């Protein structure tokens, strides 16, 4: 395998979609990246690529294929043949097609590999999971292959449930034609790999939500009333006992959500662990609900005080809840038109973004306000002196974000305050020689600012001020 194809394979192994990497390269207009991106397209047959696999974080931190993974892969193809395509979990802690962990009562690790056969129309079609172990000589071998319950893998969770000493393996599967996902629970005991239980879910998150020292599984499950057709959803704590799933405490979810598109675990401002679920409403907006444990049960404040809280956390698609400053608390975004864009049409609209944290009781507290460049993955907090005095435009020629002094008319506001550019490290010297200053870096990406030479305007920030108000959002 050539060097460039190896680089792409490593990107794929981290769960990156080559198609979207190709689009990213074109958007950046970087010829050096285009050569690599062209190889992406030639490597598509190496993986079941989906747009949902794309991750900028994975792109800039792609891991190397380990020697152990190579040994596992060799053992796999010796057992099932080489006519396979690896499949990658889209969410959760494990993002590799090779999941290596200790899942039995022995001290050594086992491996689970996800794949599908590339033959068409045979009885072997469909996703597969294969468990591999080591023999007495330390050589990997295939123990057993099982059929998976979907066309793609949502996530893999490996954890004891409650105070159970047995390690349970939970694999969430999804089908492209169905929003509902299927969770299968596996056990590997006495040399036998088997499926022991099955359930369905829309959202699945592992979290010690009640602070008892053990991981709980929190799921959201939707159901339809056969008589009325009404769809409702509940969040529940799952329990495993004697290889059977039971549902413990539960709480209602808001009834205006048509699908759940994102979920993440984090902290509330109060210090409680919580799950933040972003759902798509019938009118095409995003809204956030929060599930946490209080008073010996699950709580969902957005459902209990929907008239007050939902308007504060409803916004356009693309603005997802994030721990945007890395302090452990998850912030919820809301939007309003950027100054000068109050009457803009939808295609030309730019938004101010406010990030808020949930406070007891039933309130959201503003933490940051500024501009969120979603496609470039960063947020700039506006200093107080910028309020109603600075607006933003996009430079279509350079793909840079330009900040201007607002004079009352967006078209006549042309006094530049600063501009921000994002570059691969290969091109960074070009920016530095053109007067840009480095403000932050992550992986192979550098973030630059360029300030006017004449800095007498009080709205122009200092480099320190920019760095203190600049956040890279994963």
C-alpha positions as CSV (number, residue, x, y, z in Angstrom):
1,X,0.0,0.0,0.0
2,X,1.4,3.4,-1.0
3,X,2.2,6.1,1.6
4,X,-0.8,8.3,0.6
5,X,-3.2,5.3,0.5
6,X,-1.9,4.3,3.9
7,X,-2.6,7.8,5.3
8,X,-6.2,7.5,3.9
9,X,-6.6,4.0,5.4
10,X,-5.6,5.4,8.8
11,X,-8.1,8.2,8.4
12,X,-10.8,5.6,7.6
13,X,-9.8,3.5,10.6
14,X,-10.6,6.5,12.8
15,X,-14.1,6.7,11.3
16,X,-13.7,9.4,8.6
17,X,-15.6,9.5,5.4
18,X,-13.3,10.0,2.4
19,X,-16.1,11.7,0.4
20,X,-16.4,14.4,3.0
21,X,-12.6,14.7,3.4
22,X,-12.6,15.3,-0.4
23,X,-15.2,18.0,-0.1
24,X,-13.2,19.6,2.8
25,X,-10.1,19.7,0.6
26,X,-12.0,21.3,-2.3
27,X,-13.6,23.8,0.0
28,X,-10.2,24.8,1.4
29,X,-8.8,25.1,-2.2
30,X,-5.5,23.5,-1.2
31,X,-3.9,21.7,-4.1
32,X,-1.7,19.7,-1.7
33,X,-4.7,18.3,0.0
34,X,-6.5,17.7,-3.3
35,X,-3.8,15.1,-4.3
36,X,-4.5,13.3,-1.1
37,X,-8.3,13.7,-1.4
38,X,-8.2,12.1,-4.9
39,X,-6.8,9.0,-3.3
40,X,-9.7,9.1,-0.8
41,X,-12.1,8.5,-3.7
42,X,-10.0,5.6,-5.0
43,X,-10.1,4.0,-1.5
44,X,-13.9,4.1,-1.0
45,X,-14.1,0.4,-1.7
46,X,-12.0,-0.2,1.5
47,X,-14.9,0.6,3.8
48,X,-18.6,1.0,4.1
49,X,-18.3,4.8,4.2
50,X,-21.2,7.0,5.4
51,X,-21.5,10.7,5.7
52,X,-22.4,10.2,9.4
53,X,-18.9,8.8,10.0
54,X,-17.2,12.2,9.3
55,X,-15.4,13.8,12.3
56,X,-13.0,16.7,12.1
57,X,-11.6,15.5,15.4
58,X,-10.8,12.1,13.8
59,X,-9.4,13.9,10.7
60,X,-6.8,15.8,12.7
61,X,-5.9,13.0,15.1
62,X,-6.0,9.8,12.9
63,X,-4.4,6.9,14.8
64,X,-1.9,4.4,13.4
65,X,-2.9,0.8,12.7
66,X,-1.2,-1.2,15.5
67,X,0.7,-4.4,15.1
68,X,-1.9,-6.1,17.3
69,X,-4.7,-5.0,15.0
70,X,-2.8,-6.4,12.0
71,X,-2.4,-9.7,13.8
72,X,-6.2,-9.8,14.5
73,X,-7.0,-8.9,10.9
74,X,-4.8,-11.7,9.6
75,X,-6.4,-14.2,12.0
76,X,-9.9,-13.0,10.8
77,X,-9.2,-13.5,7.1
78,X,-7.7,-16.9,7.8
79,X,-11.0,-17.8,9.3
80,X,-13.6,-16.0,7.0
81,X,-11.6,-15.1,3.9
82,X,-10.4,-11.7,2.6
83,X,-13.7,-10.9,0.8
84,X,-14.9,-8.6,3.6
85,X,-15.4,-4.9,4.2
86,X,-14.8,-3.6,7.7
87,X,-17.6,-1.7,9.5
88,X,-17.0,1.1,12.0
89,X,-19.1,2.3,15.0
90,X,-20.3,5.8,14.5
91,X,-20.7,6.8,18.1
92,X,-19.4,6.0,21.5
93,X,-16.0,5.2,23.0
94,X,-15.0,2.5,20.5
95,X,-14.7,3.8,16.9
96,X,-12.5,1.1,15.4
97,X,-13.7,-2.0,13.5
98,X,-11.3,-3.8,15.9
99,X,-12.7,-3.6,19.5
100,X,-10.0,-4.9,21.9
101,X,-11.0,-5.4,25.6
102,X,-11.2,-8.0,28.3
103,X,-14.8,-9.3,28.1
104,X,-14.4,-12.6,30.0
105,X,-13.1,-13.8,33.4
106,X,-9.5,-14.3,32.1
107,X,-6.8,-11.6,32.5
108,X,-6.1,-11.2,28.8
109,X,-7.9,-9.2,26.2
110,X,-10.3,-10.5,23.5
111,X,-11.2,-8.8,20.2
112,X,-14.4,-8.1,18.4
113,X,-14.3,-7.3,14.7
114,X,-17.2,-5.9,12.7
115,X,-17.5,-6.5,8.9
116,X,-19.7,-7.6,6.1
117,X,-19.0,-9.9,3.2
118,X,-18.6,-8.2,-0.2
119,X,-20.3,-11.0,-2.1
120,X,-23.8,-10.1,-3.4
121,X,-26.9,-12.1,-3.1
122,X,-25.5,-14.9,-0.9
123,X,-26.7,-16.2,2.4
124,X,-23.8,-14.5,4.0
125,X,-25.0,-10.9,3.2
126,X,-25.3,-8.6,6.2
127,X,-23.2,-7.3,9.0
128,X,-21.2,-9.7,11.1
129,X,-19.4,-9.7,14.5
130,X,-16.6,-12.1,15.1
131,X,-15.0,-12.7,18.5
132,X,-11.3,-13.6,18.5
133,X,-9.1,-14.8,21.4
134,X,-5.5,-15.9,21.9
135,X,-4.3,-19.5,22.2
136,X,-1.7,-20.8,24.6
137,X,1.1,-19.6,22.3
138,X,-0.4,-16.1,22.2
139,X,-1.6,-16.4,18.6
140,X,-5.0,-14.8,17.7
141,X,-7.7,-17.2,16.4
142,X,-11.4,-16.8,15.5
143,X,-13.8,-18.2,18.1
144,X,-17.2,-17.6,16.6
145,X,-19.0,-15.4,14.1
146,X,-22.6,-14.1,14.7
147,X,-24.9,-12.1,12.4
148,X,-25.5,-8.5,13.5
149,X,-29.0,-6.9,13.9
150,X,-28.6,-4.1,11.4
151,X,-26.8,-2.6,8.4
152,X,-24.5,-0.3,10.5
153,X,-23.1,-0.1,14.0
154,X,-24.2,2.8,16.2
155,X,-21.9,2.1,19.1
156,X,-20.3,-0.5,21.3
157,X,-20.4,-0.4,25.1
158,X,-18.4,-2.8,27.3
159,X,-19.1,-2.5,31.0
160,X,-20.5,-4.4,34.0
161,X,-24.1,-3.4,34.6
162,X,-24.7,-2.2,38.2
163,X,-22.8,-4.3,40.8
164,X,-22.7,-7.3,38.5
165,X,-19.1,-8.6,38.2
166,X,-19.7,-10.0,34.7
167,X,-18.6,-7.8,31.9
168,X,-21.5,-7.2,29.5
169,X,-21.1,-6.3,25.8
170,X,-23.7,-4.1,24.3
171,X,-23.7,-3.4,20.5
172,X,-26.2,-1.0,19.1
173,X,-27.1,-1.6,15.4
174,X,-29.0,0.6,13.1
175,X,-30.7,0.3,9.7
176,X,-30.6,3.0,7.1
177,X,-34.3,2.7,6.5
178,X,-35.3,2.8,10.2
179,X,-34.7,5.4,12.9
180,X,-35.2,2.8,15.6
181,X,-32.0,1.1,16.6
182,X,-31.5,-2.5,18.0
183,X,-29.3,-3.3,20.9
184,X,-27.9,-6.8,21.3
185,X,-26.2,-7.9,24.5
186,X,-23.5,-10.6,24.2
187,X,-21.6,-12.7,26.7
188,X,-18.3,-14.6,26.3
189,X,-18.1,-17.3,29.0
190,X,-16.5,-20.7,29.0
191,X,-15.2,-20.2,25.5
192,X,-18.7,-19.6,24.1
193,X,-19.7,-16.3,22.4
194,X,-23.5,-15.8,22.4
195,X,-26.3,-13.4,22.2
196,X,-28.2,-13.2,25.5
197,X,-30.7,-10.4,25.2
198,X,-32.1,-7.8,22.7
199,X,-33.9,-4.5,23.0
200,X,-34.7,-1.4,20.9
201,X,-33.8,2.3,21.4
202,X,-33.6,5.7,19.8
203,X,-30.9,7.0,22.2
204,X,-28.4,4.9,24.2
205,X,-25.9,6.4,26.7
206,X,-23.8,4.7,29.4
207,X,-23.4,6.9,32.5
208,X,-23.2,6.6,36.3
209,X,-26.2,9.0,36.4
210,X,-27.2,8.3,40.1
211,X,-23.6,8.5,41.4
212,X,-23.7,5.0,42.9
213,X,-20.3,4.1,41.5
214,X,-21.7,1.9,38.8
215,X,-22.5,2.5,35.1
216,X,-26.1,2.6,34.2
217,X,-27.5,2.4,30.7
218,X,-30.0,5.2,29.9
219,X,-32.1,4.7,26.8
220,X,-34.9,6.7,25.1
221,X,-37.5,4.5,23.4
222,X,-40.3,5.7,21.2
223,X,-43.7,4.0,21.0
224,X,-46.8,4.6,18.8
225,X,-50.4,4.4,20.1
226,X,-52.1,2.0,17.7
227,X,-55.5,3.7,18.2
228,X,-54.5,7.3,17.9
229,X,-51.2,7.1,16.0
230,X,-49.6,9.4,18.6
231,X,-45.9,8.9,19.1
232,X,-44.5,9.2,22.6
233,X,-41.0,8.7,24.1
234,X,-39.6,7.8,27.5
235,X,-36.1,7.8,29.0
236,X,-35.4,4.8,31.1
237,X,-32.6,3.2,33.2
238,X,-31.9,-0.3,32.1
239,X,-31.0,-3.2,34.4
240,X,-29.6,-6.6,33.6
241,X,-30.5,-9.6,35.7
242,X,-30.1,-13.2,34.8
243,X,-29.4,-12.2,31.2
244,X,-32.7,-10.3,31.0
245,X,-33.3,-6.6,30.5
246,X,-35.6,-4.8,32.8
247,X,-36.5,-1.1,32.8
248,X,-36.3,0.9,36.0
249,X,-37.0,4.5,36.6
250,X,-38.3,6.4,33.6
251,X,-39.4,9.9,32.6
252,X,-41.4,11.3,29.7
253,X,-39.7,13.1,26.8
254,X,-41.2,16.1,25.0
255,X,-43.9,15.2,22.5
256,X,-42.9,17.6,19.6
257,X,-39.7,15.7,18.6
258,X,-39.7,13.7,15.4
259,X,-36.2,12.2,15.8
260,X,-33.2,12.4,18.0
261,X,-30.0,13.4,16.2
262,X,-27.3,13.9,18.9
263,X,-26.7,13.0,22.5
264,X,-23.8,13.4,24.8
265,X,-23.0,13.0,28.5
266,X,-21.6,15.8,30.7
267,X,-22.1,17.8,33.8
268,X,-24.7,20.3,34.8
269,X,-23.7,23.6,36.4
270,X,-24.8,22.1,39.7
271,X,-22.3,19.2,39.4
272,X,-24.8,16.5,38.5
273,X,-24.1,14.1,35.7
274,X,-26.6,14.4,32.9
275,X,-27.4,13.4,29.3
276,X,-28.0,16.2,26.8
277,X,-30.3,15.1,23.9
278,X,-30.7,17.2,20.8
279,X,-33.9,16.4,18.9
280,X,-35.4,17.5,15.6
281,X,-38.9,19.0,15.8
282,X,-41.6,18.8,13.3
283,X,-40.9,22.4,12.0
284,X,-37.2,21.5,11.3
285,X,-35.6,23.0,14.4
286,X,-33.3,21.6,17.0
287,X,-34.1,21.6,20.7
288,X,-32.3,20.1,23.7
289,X,-33.7,18.0,26.5
290,X,-31.7,17.1,29.7
291,X,-32.0,13.8,31.6
292,X,-30.5,13.7,35.1
293,X,-31.1,11.9,38.4
294,X,-32.7,13.6,41.3
295,X,-35.2,12.7,44.1
296,X,-34.6,9.0,43.5
297,X,-35.6,9.2,39.8
298,X,-34.9,10.6,36.4
299,X,-35.8,14.2,35.7
300,X,-36.4,16.0,32.4
301,X,-36.8,19.7,33.2
302,X,-37.5,20.7,29.5
303,X,-40.6,18.4,29.6
304,X,-41.7,19.6,33.0
305,X,-41.4,23.3,32.1
306,X,-41.6,23.2,28.3
307,X,-43.4,26.5,27.8
308,X,-40.5,28.3,29.7
309,X,-37.5,26.3,28.7
310,X,-38.0,25.1,25.1
311,X,-38.0,28.6,23.5
312,X,-34.7,29.2,25.2
313,X,-33.0,26.1,23.7
314,X,-34.6,25.9,20.2
315,X,-32.5,26.9,17.2
316,X,-31.6,26.0,13.6
317,X,-30.2,22.7,12.6
318,X,-26.4,22.4,13.0
319,X,-26.1,24.0,16.4
320,X,-25.6,21.1,18.7
321,X,-25.1,21.0,22.5
322,X,-21.4,20.8,23.3
323,X,-18.9,21.1,26.1
324,X,-17.5,23.9,24.0
325,X,-15.0,25.3,26.6
326,X,-13.8,21.9,27.9
327,X,-14.8,22.4,31.6
328,X,-17.0,19.3,31.8
329,X,-20.3,21.3,31.7
330,X,-22.3,20.9,28.5
331,X,-23.5,24.2,27.1
332,X,-26.7,24.6,25.1
333,X,-26.7,26.9,22.1
334,X,-29.4,29.4,21.0
335,X,-29.4,31.8,18.2
336,X,-30.5,35.3,17.1
337,X,-29.8,37.3,14.0
338,X,-26.3,38.9,13.9
339,X,-26.5,42.7,14.0
340,X,-27.3,43.9,10.4
341,X,-28.9,40.6,9.4
342,X,-32.3,41.1,11.1
343,X,-34.1,41.2,7.8
344,X,-31.9,38.9,5.8
345,X,-33.3,36.0,3.8
346,X,-32.6,32.5,5.1
347,X,-29.7,31.7,2.7
348,X,-27.9,34.9,3.7
349,X,-28.6,34.8,7.5
350,X,-25.7,34.9,10.0
351,X,-26.5,34.3,13.6
352,X,-25.1,35.3,17.0
353,X,-24.9,32.2,19.2
354,X,-25.5,32.2,23.0
355,X,-24.2,29.2,25.0
356,X,-26.1,28.6,28.2
357,X,-25.9,26.1,31.1
358,X,-28.9,24.7,32.9
359,X,-29.5,25.9,36.5
360,X,-31.8,24.7,39.2
361,X,-34.6,25.4,39.2
362,X,-35.8,25.5,35.6
363,X,-33.5,28.2,34.2
364,X,-30.8,28.7,31.7
365,X,-27.8,30.9,32.5
366,X,-25.9,32.6,29.7
367,X,-22.2,31.7,29.6
368,X,-20.9,33.0,26.3
369,X,-22.2,35.1,23.4
370,X,-20.5,35.5,20.0
371,X,-20.1,33.9,16.6
372,X,-20.0,30.2,16.0
373,X,-18.3,29.2,12.7
374,X,-19.8,25.8,12.4
375,X,-18.1,24.6,9.3
376,X,-14.7,25.6,10.6
377,X,-15.3,24.4,14.1
378,X,-14.5,27.4,16.3
379,X,-16.4,30.0,18.4
380,X,-15.4,33.6,19.1
381,X,-16.8,35.3,22.2
382,X,-17.7,39.0,21.6
383,X,-16.3,41.4,24.1
384,X,-18.9,43.7,25.7
385,X,-17.7,46.7,23.7
386,X,-18.6,44.8,20.6
387,X,-22.3,44.6,21.4
388,X,-24.3,46.1,18.5
389,X,-21.0,47.6,17.2
390,X,-19.5,44.7,15.4
391,X,-20.9,42.4,12.7
392,X,-19.5,39.5,10.6
393,X,-19.3,38.8,6.9
394,X,-17.8,35.8,5.0
395,X,-15.2,36.4,2.4
396,X,-16.3,34.2,-0.4
397,X,-12.8,34.4,-2.1
398,X,-10.8,33.2,0.8
399,X,-13.4,31.4,2.9
400,X,-12.3,33.6,5.9
401,X,-14.5,35.2,8.5
402,X,-14.2,39.0,8.6
403,X,-15.4,41.2,11.5
404,X,-16.5,44.7,10.7
405,X,-17.4,47.9,12.6
406,X,-21.2,48.1,12.2
407,X,-22.4,51.5,10.9
408,X,-26.1,50.8,10.7
409,X,-26.2,49.2,7.3
410,X,-24.6,45.8,6.7
411,X,-23.7,46.7,3.1
412,X,-22.0,49.9,4.1
413,X,-20.1,48.5,7.1
414,X,-16.6,48.1,5.5
415,X,-14.2,49.0,8.3
416,X,-12.4,45.8,9.1
417,X,-11.7,44.9,12.7
418,X,-10.1,41.5,12.1
419,X,-10.3,38.4,10.0
420,X,-9.9,34.7,11.0
421,X,-8.5,31.9,8.7
422,X,-8.1,28.2,9.2
423,X,-5.2,26.4,7.5
424,X,-3.5,23.1,7.3
425,X,0.0,23.2,8.8
426,X,1.4,22.7,5.3
427,X,0.1,26.1,4.3
428,X,0.7,28.0,7.5
429,X,3.9,29.7,6.4
430,X,2.0,31.4,3.6
431,X,-0.3,33.0,6.1
432,X,2.5,34.1,8.4
433,X,4.3,35.7,5.6
434,X,1.1,37.5,4.7
435,X,0.8,39.1,8.1
436,X,-1.5,36.6,9.9
437,X,-0.8,35.6,13.5
438,X,-1.3,32.2,15.0
439,X,-3.9,32.1,17.7
440,X,-4.5,28.3,18.2
441,X,-3.7,24.9,16.8
442,X,-5.2,21.4,16.9
443,X,-3.8,18.4,15.2
444,X,-2.9,19.4,11.6
445,X,-5.0,22.6,11.6
446,X,-3.8,26.1,12.5
447,X,-6.1,29.1,13.3
448,X,-4.9,32.5,12.3
449,X,-6.0,36.1,12.9
450,X,-5.1,39.1,10.8
451,X,-5.5,42.6,12.4
452,X,-5.4,46.0,10.6
453,X,-2.0,47.8,10.6
454,X,-3.7,50.9,12.0
455,X,-5.0,49.8,15.4
456,X,-6.3,53.1,16.7
457,X,-9.9,51.9,16.5
458,X,-11.0,50.8,20.0
459,X,-13.0,47.9,18.7
460,X,-9.8,46.2,17.4
461,X,-8.8,43.5,19.9
462,X,-5.4,42.5,21.0
463,X,-3.8,39.1,20.3
464,X,-4.2,38.1,24.0
465,X,-7.9,39.2,23.9
466,X,-8.5,37.0,20.8
467,X,-6.8,34.0,22.2
468,X,-8.7,34.3,25.5
469,X,-12.0,34.5,23.6
470,X,-11.3,31.8,21.0
471,X,-12.6,28.2,21.4
472,X,-12.0,25.2,19.1
473,X,-15.2,23.1,19.2
474,X,-14.8,19.4,18.3
